[in-house]
């Protein structure tokens, strides 16, 4: 879809095609002088005609964030919707790439209409593409995490017929899809660099300096930790760089029903690795000495059941970083208040 660079006057939407596709629409009091196409429009000096002023060329400067006003806010919501549709299979990789370019062009057109850039300024165009990558990459991680959560929610209702939040779920398909989509977005950035003749943009640096990290970073594992360590308080990955086995799924349910005489109770752990399925009890125990009886390492639970093979080391490395625990453990140790890499030490917490 090509963005129409011509804005309307007195509140009439500037592009009916964008309206049909539910993409943010805006009007402006000033009309941008019409050109035959957007490339010609962006290459020429801008002349604005307003009701109260004669013709003039004024650039007031770019905002600190191109997503910091209503136009940017609505665009980010639309990007979020597109990423959700992408993980639902409703948007293809090629369509996502085209949409990235469309958003960059639309943002530049709008900022030009607001006299914030000439449209040809390299620094301004670099800011637009850089911030566009930041938002797309963040919404990619959020969409992957949400797709994983919804799948786990459906399994909880299937297995236990309840809507309690005492469960966690990990599907490595979303880990790999998140990584692949991030790489595709970086390719979209390269295409915009070539099209707009910009210097190199460092996507790693953008992610490292981003403020969009309260709910995890730009990767699947950190958003998973935020969801299930910090929010649900039931599972944790000690190292967020840990790489899961392919075709790996884990569903954990605390499922505290009753205590035995020695204060023992069980959770439930369902794991799929390739074609192999495991359904295990998770032995928890309330101890007078501390809370260490209410957390279990997933590899410790799996070790006696997983057959020795070529991929044993990879499975062990990942599951050795994963732990499951009770809500009471999260409350007692405040592990749900810890963000990023964190390896449990019972000496510290008992």
C-alpha positions, -999 to +999 in steps of 0.1 A: +000+000+000+014+034-009+009+063+015-008+094+000+014+123+010-014+149+006-032+159+038-067+173+038-079+206+053-105+211+081-105+177+096-110+155+064-089+123+066-059+125+043-061+090+030-092+069+026-072+037+019-056+040+054-091+045+069-103+013+053-073-006+068-077+009+103-044+028+102-042+060+121-056+090+102-050+127+109-058+161+095-039+194+098-049+231+095-021+236+069-023+220+035+009+205+021+015+217-015+005+188-037+032+169-057+029+140-082+045+114-059+060+111-025+096+108-038+093+141-056+076+156-027+103+146-002+132+157-026+119+193-030+119+222-006+086+223+013+061+252+008+032+254+032+001+275+027-018+285+059-048+307+063-031+333+083+004+334+068+021+339+035+042+312+019+072+302+041+097+275+047+100+267+084+113+236+102+108+236+139+128+204+147+119+168+154+103+158+187+123+138+212+102+108+203+082+104+170+058+081+190+053+107+217+021+123+204-014+111+193-002+102+158+027+081+171+005+066+199-021+054+174+005+041+150+021+020+179-013+005+186-017-004+150+018-019+149+008-040+180-023-052+162-003-061+131+022-081+152-006-100+169-021-108+135+013-119+123+017-145+151-019-156+144-009-163+108-031-135+094-001-114+082+028-128+061+065-120+064+064-100+032+033-081+043+050-072+075+081-059+056+058-038+034+040-025+065+073-015+081+082+007+051+046+021+050+049+032+086+083+048+080+069+067+050+037+077+069+057+090+099+080+111+077+050+125+058+033+135+090+064+150+106+069+170+074+033+183+075+039+194+111+070+215+100+092+192+122+115+181+093+121+189+057+118+153+047+153+152+033+173+157+065+194+125+071+194+128+109+156+131+110+151+102+087+175+081+107+156+089+138+123+078+122+137+045+110+155+039+143+125+045+164+103+025+140+126-005+145+125+000+183+087-001+184+083-029+159+109-051+177+093-045+210+059-053+198+073-084+182+085-097+216+052-088+232+032-105+205+053-137+209+048-136+246+011-131+243+007-159+218+025-182+242+004-171+271-029-176+253-019-211+243-010-219+279-043-204+291-062-227+267-043-257+280-050-248+316-087-247+309-084-279+289-065-299+316-080-284+347-112-266+337-104-235+357-091-200+350-067-197+379-033-181+373-013-209+391+003-222+359+031-214+335+038-224+299+067-223+276+066-231+238+100-229+221+083-223+188+076-187+199+112-183+210+125-192+175+097-172+157+105-142+178+142-144+169+135-149+132+111-120+131+136-097+149+161-106+122+135-099+095+128-065+110+165-057+108+164-065+071+136-041+068+158-014+084+185-021+059+161-017+031+150+017+044+187+027+048+192+020+011+160+036+000+166+068+020+204+068+016+212+067+053+242+057+072+243+024+091+218+020+120+229-001+149+199-022+160+218-038+189+225-003+203+189+007+199+178-022+220+205-017+246+195+019+252+158+015+249+134+025+277+108+000+265+120-027+289+097-026+319+080-058+307+111-075+295+135-068+266+133-075+229+137-113+232+112-140+241+129-153+273+130-120+291+093-113+283+086-149+294+104-142+327+083-110+332+051-130+326+058-160+347+084-149+373+074-113+379+036-116+373+025-151+379+053-159+404+055-196+394+085-201+371+119-186+363+147-188+338+181-182+356+198-171+323+176-154+298+202-162+271+195-200+275+185-216+242+156-240+244+154-273+224+133-272+193+098-286+196+098-281+233+068-274+254+064-271+292+032-267+312+034-264+350+005-263+374+010-256+411-022-274+419-020-274+457-049-296+469-040-310+502-010-317+525+002-351+537+012-356+573+048-346+566+037-314+548+043-327+513+022-318+482+025-321+445+024-298+415+021-311+379+046-308+351+038-317+315+067-316+291+069-324+253+103-327+236+099-337+200+076-368+199+082-376+236+057-366+263+063-366+300+038-361+328+055-357+361+046-349+397+065-319+412+072-327+449+069-297+471+074-296+508+069-270+535+100-269+557+106-252+590+141-244+579+130-222+550+114-221+516+138-243+497+112-272+496+089-252+475+111-248+444+123-274+420+148-274+391+131-288+360+161-308+349+163-324+383+128-336+378+135-348+342+169-363+345+158-399+354+132-400+326+150-383+297+169-408+275+206-403+268+210-390+233+229-365+212+207-336+223+208-345+260+234-318+267+212-291+250+181-302+269+200-303+302+215-268+297+181-253+291+161-272+317+189-267+342+181-230+339+144-234+345+127-237+379+091-240+390+079-230+424+049-221+445+033-188+449+042-189+486+079-193+476+076-162+454+061-143+483+086-154+508+117-149+487+105-119+466+119-136+435+090-121+416+105-086+423+138-096+406+143-089+369+168-103+344+193-131+350+190-146+385+202-180+398+185-192+429+207-196+460+190-214+488+218-203+512+206-167+506+169-174+507+165-201+534 
